[in-house]
Amino acid sequence: MKRYLLDTNHLSAYLDRRPALEGRIDAALRAGDRVGICLPVLCEYRAGIRLGRRFQQNLGRLHAALGVLRLWPIDEQTAVEFAELFQELRAAGRALSQFDLLIAALARQHDLTLLSDDQDFTPVKRLKLENWLEV
């Protein structure tokens, strides 16, 4: 069983029903893989749709998706991983936004593959990163 964490760009594309991504995620779910999001991704997505013209439609899609997507928990161990990652990046002269640090820390903590097309994650060591939006 594989375990995936969707970054906000992948969640948004999935909820917008981009065919290649939707098919791949649905196939992973049918195969018994775990696919989910975390609180920072949920917050970013909700903030992004809140101002949009299709707020109710997007909110409905989100609620439906939360029935099949796992909500990966953030806890004290995530904070430990966050601090370690923050130090690693700082020592390398790199930085991530606070939300991206949380997302990467959670992915490392639970050994999840992060699905993202955000290149900011590439310098993060011990992070499994894939981009399913690339064709």
C-alpha atoms as a printed R data frame, in Angstrom:
    type eleno elety resid chain resno       x      y       z
1   ATOM     1    CA   MET     A     1   0.000  0.000   0.000
2   ATOM     2    CA   LYS     A     2   1.297  3.403  -0.994
3   ATOM     3    CA   ARG     A     3   0.502  6.567   0.918
4   ATOM     4    CA   TYR     A     4   0.137  9.972  -0.711
5   ATOM     5    CA   LEU     A     5  -0.277 13.516   0.545
6   ATOM     6    CA   LEU     A     6  -1.832 15.976  -1.889
7   ATOM     7    CA   ASP     A     7  -0.406 19.475  -1.951
8   ATOM     8    CA   THR     A     8  -2.926 22.231  -2.582
9   ATOM     9    CA   ASN     A     9  -2.227 22.350  -6.325
10  ATOM    10    CA   HIS     A    10  -2.972 18.627  -6.669
11  ATOM    11    CA   LEU     A    11  -6.082 18.845  -4.470
12  ATOM    12    CA   SER     A    12  -7.362 21.744  -6.542
13  ATOM    13    CA   ALA     A    13  -6.701 19.936  -9.818
14  ATOM    14    CA   TYR     A    14  -8.361 16.773  -8.470
15  ATOM    15    CA   LEU     A    15 -11.448 18.695  -7.386
16  ATOM    16    CA   ASP     A    16 -11.511 20.482 -10.755
17  ATOM    17    CA   ARG     A    17 -11.641 16.966 -12.238
18  ATOM    18    CA   ARG     A    18  -8.556 17.224 -14.413
19  ATOM    19    CA   PRO     A    19  -8.935 13.877 -16.215
20  ATOM    20    CA   ALA     A    20  -5.411 12.450 -16.022
21  ATOM    21    CA   LEU     A    21  -4.983 13.346 -12.348
22  ATOM    22    CA   GLU     A    22  -8.493 12.311 -11.338
23  ATOM    23    CA   GLY     A    23  -8.042  8.942 -13.032
24  ATOM    24    CA   ARG     A    24  -4.679  8.330 -11.424
25  ATOM    25    CA   ILE     A    25  -5.865  9.224  -7.922
26  ATOM    26    CA   ASP     A    26  -9.052  7.213  -8.304
27  ATOM    27    CA   ALA     A    27  -6.990  4.224  -9.508
28  ATOM    28    CA   ALA     A    28  -4.700  4.558  -6.481
29  ATOM    29    CA   LEU     A    29  -7.712  4.615  -4.165
30  ATOM    30    CA   ARG     A    30  -9.222  1.549  -5.879
31  ATOM    31    CA   ALA     A    31  -5.875 -0.238  -5.461
32  ATOM    32    CA   GLY     A    32  -6.084  0.331  -1.712
33  ATOM    33    CA   ASP     A    33  -3.544  3.133  -1.535
34  ATOM    34    CA   ARG     A    34  -4.133  5.893   0.961
35  ATOM    35    CA   VAL     A    35  -4.495  9.385  -0.454
36  ATOM    36    CA   GLY     A    36  -5.095 12.401   1.701
37  ATOM    37    CA   ILE     A    37  -4.529 15.982   2.635
38  ATOM    38    CA   CYS     A    38  -3.524 17.788   5.812
39  ATOM    39    CA   LEU     A    39  -4.851 20.816   7.645
40  ATOM    40    CA   PRO     A    40  -2.541 23.366   5.935
41  ATOM    41    CA   VAL     A    41  -3.689 22.107   2.511
42  ATOM    42    CA   LEU     A    42  -7.313 22.244   3.617
43  ATOM    43    CA   CYS     A    43  -6.824 25.816   4.871
44  ATOM    44    CA   GLU     A    44  -5.087 26.930   1.667
45  ATOM    45    CA   TYR     A    45  -7.778 25.383  -0.512
46  ATOM    46    CA   ARG     A    46 -10.645 26.837   1.504
47  ATOM    47    CA   ALA     A    47  -9.018 30.279   1.448
48  ATOM    48    CA   GLY     A    48  -8.495 30.019  -2.294
49  ATOM    49    CA   ILE     A    49 -12.094 29.126  -3.094
50  ATOM    50    CA   ARG     A    50 -13.650 31.505  -0.559
51  ATOM    51    CA   LEU     A    51 -13.285 34.523  -2.809
52  ATOM    52    CA   GLY     A    52 -14.214 32.736  -6.021
53  ATOM    53    CA   ARG     A    53 -17.436 32.890  -7.998
54  ATOM    54    CA   ARG     A    54 -17.846 29.096  -7.756
55  ATOM    55    CA   PHE     A    55 -17.481 28.936  -3.966
56  ATOM    56    CA   GLN     A    56 -20.535 26.743  -3.321
57  ATOM    57    CA   GLN     A    57 -19.697 24.374  -6.181
58  ATOM    58    CA   ASN     A    58 -16.079 24.030  -5.022
59  ATOM    59    CA   LEU     A    59 -17.152 23.585  -1.414
60  ATOM    60    CA   GLY     A    60 -19.510 20.794  -2.460
61  ATOM    61    CA   ARG     A    61 -16.705 19.053  -4.337
62  ATOM    62    CA   LEU     A    62 -14.441 19.409  -1.297
63  ATOM    63    CA   HIS     A    63 -17.034 17.870   1.017
64  ATOM    64    CA   ALA     A    64 -17.501 14.943  -1.361
65  ATOM    65    CA   ALA     A    65 -13.731 14.420  -1.608
66  ATOM    66    CA   LEU     A    66 -13.333 14.456   2.171
67  ATOM    67    CA   GLY     A    67 -15.441 11.301   2.160
68  ATOM    68    CA   VAL     A    68 -12.670  9.425   0.325
69  ATOM    69    CA   LEU     A    69  -9.505 11.370   1.149
70  ATOM    70    CA   ARG     A    70  -7.761 10.874   4.450
71  ATOM    71    CA   LEU     A    71  -7.013 13.872   6.661
72  ATOM    72    CA   TRP     A    72  -3.469 13.185   7.828
73  ATOM    73    CA   PRO     A    73  -3.093 14.406  11.446
74  ATOM    74    CA   ILE     A    74  -0.634 17.008  12.656
75  ATOM    75    CA   ASP     A    75   0.705 16.399  16.159
76  ATOM    76    CA   GLU     A    76   3.704 16.976  18.439
77  ATOM    77    CA   GLN     A    77   5.933 14.730  16.303
78  ATOM    78    CA   THR     A    78   5.056 16.903  13.298
79  ATOM    79    CA   ALA     A    79   6.356 19.897  15.271
80  ATOM    80    CA   VAL     A    80   9.611 18.030  15.954
81  ATOM    81    CA   GLU     A    81   9.994 17.234  12.248
82  ATOM    82    CA   PHE     A    82   9.058 20.840  11.383
83  ATOM    83    CA   ALA     A    83  11.845 22.198  13.605
84  ATOM    84    CA   GLU     A    84  14.394 19.766  12.161
85  ATOM    85    CA   LEU     A    85  13.404 20.646   8.612
86  ATOM    86    CA   PHE     A    86  13.493 24.366   9.400
87  ATOM    87    CA   GLN     A    87  17.055 23.992  10.723
88  ATOM    88    CA   GLU     A    88  18.168 21.905   7.726
89  ATOM    89    CA   LEU     A    89  16.862 24.415   5.223
90  ATOM    90    CA   ARG     A    90  18.258 27.384   7.120
91  ATOM    91    CA   ALA     A    91  21.706 25.764   7.258
92  ATOM    92    CA   ALA     A    92  21.504 25.274   3.487
93  ATOM    93    CA   GLY     A    93  20.452 28.895   2.951
94  ATOM    94    CA   ARG     A    94  16.955 27.836   1.869
95  ATOM    95    CA   ALA     A    95  13.485 28.606   3.166
96  ATOM    96    CA   LEU     A    96   9.897 27.475   2.725
97  ATOM    97    CA   SER     A    97   6.659 29.171   3.715
98  ATOM    98    CA   GLN     A    98   5.294 28.080   7.083
99  ATOM    99    CA   PHE     A    99   2.502 26.091   5.417
100 ATOM   100    CA   ASP     A   100   4.942 24.350   3.061
101 ATOM   101    CA   LEU     A   101   7.200 23.532   6.027
102 ATOM   102    CA   LEU     A   102   4.237 21.898   7.777
103 ATOM   103    CA   ILE     A   103   3.267 19.975   4.655
104 ATOM   104    CA   ALA     A   104   6.822 18.706   4.103
105 ATOM   105    CA   ALA     A   105   7.287 17.881   7.793
106 ATOM   106    CA   LEU     A   106   4.088 15.837   7.838
107 ATOM   107    CA   ALA     A   107   5.071 13.995   4.663
108 ATOM   108    CA   ARG     A   108   8.459 13.110   6.150
109 ATOM   109    CA   GLN     A   109   6.970 12.169   9.518
110 ATOM   110    CA   HIS     A   110   4.541  9.648   8.018
111 ATOM   111    CA   ASP     A   111   6.783  8.632   5.089
112 ATOM   112    CA   LEU     A   112   4.188  9.906   2.608
113 ATOM   113    CA   THR     A   113   4.821 10.693  -1.033
114 ATOM   114    CA   LEU     A   114   3.979 14.355  -1.525
115 ATOM   115    CA   LEU     A   115   2.142 15.030  -4.772
116 ATOM   116    CA   SER     A   116   2.989 18.585  -5.784
117 ATOM   117    CA   ASP     A   117   4.093 20.632  -8.745
118 ATOM   118    CA   ASP     A   118   5.670 23.186  -6.403
119 ATOM   119    CA   GLN     A   119   9.406 23.272  -7.085
120 ATOM   120    CA   ASP     A   120  10.031 24.844  -3.650
121 ATOM   121    CA   PHE     A   121   9.942 21.338  -2.171
122 ATOM   122    CA   THR     A   122  12.868 20.002  -4.231
123 ATOM   123    CA   PRO     A   123  15.626 20.945  -1.727
124 ATOM   124    CA   VAL     A   124  13.885 19.075   1.112
125 ATOM   125    CA   LYS     A   125  15.913 15.995   1.985
126 ATOM   126    CA   ARG     A   126  14.186 12.697   2.805
127 ATOM   127    CA   LEU     A   127  11.016 13.871   1.060
128 ATOM   128    CA   LYS     A   128   9.427 11.622  -1.526
129 ATOM   129    CA   LEU     A   129   8.068 14.015  -4.129
130 ATOM   130    CA   GLU     A   130   6.083 13.308  -7.297
131 ATOM   131    CA   ASN     A   131   4.238 15.545  -9.715
132 ATOM   132    CA   TRP     A   132   1.163 13.879 -11.211
133 ATOM   133    CA   LEU     A   133   0.204 17.066 -13.039
134 ATOM   134    CA   GLU     A   134   3.049 16.637 -15.503
135 ATOM   135    CA   VAL     A   135   1.944 14.997 -18.718
